Amino acid sequence: MAFLPYLTNERQVSVSTHEQALCALLFLYQQVLGSEFLRMEDVYCPSRLPRLLTVLTQWEVFAVLAEMKGTHALMARLT
């Protein structure tokens, strides 16, 4: 089935969108059409990229807080 690789490669959808499309196709084939879907070994499944955390330095936090005004600044400073 070329639709799932198309979603990932051409349309560049996220992994969660790809998984949702796969589940929808599985439901369509199994529950609605009553036929077997392709073997799961033949289904293209992209892997998730590791998340890289972004942490501000103490000086960057001070700079952000210095730019904030009003209620938002008060709330940010209280936390």
C-alpha positions, -999 to +999 in steps of 0.1 A: +000+000+000+016+032-012-007+056+007+010+055+041+046+061+027+030+089+006+017+106+038+050+105+055+074+112+026+054+135+003+030+152+027+054+151+057+027+144+083+037+136+119+041+101+132+008+104+152-011+114+120+005+084+102-006+061+130-042+075+129-044+069+092-031+033+097-058+027+124-085+041+101-073+018+072-072-012+095-108-005+107-120+000+071-106-033+059-114-054+089-148-040+101-164-024+071-151-045+042-146-077+061-113-085+045-077-089+057-054-059+055-018-063+044+005-082+067+018-058+093+053-066+082+045-049+049+031-017+064+055+012+065+058+027+100+081+057+106+099+060+139+095+089+163+124+113+166+138+118+201+126+150+217+153+176+225+145+196+256+152+234+255+162+249+288+167+286+293+197+298+313+192+319+344+201+350+324+177+342+296+149+338+322+158+372+336+157+388+301+122+373+294+108+384+327+122+419+322+102+422+289+069+410+305+044+436+317+012+436+337-007+406+349+014+381+329+046+395+344+031+391+379+020+355+373+054+346+358+073+360+387+051+342+412+060+308+398 
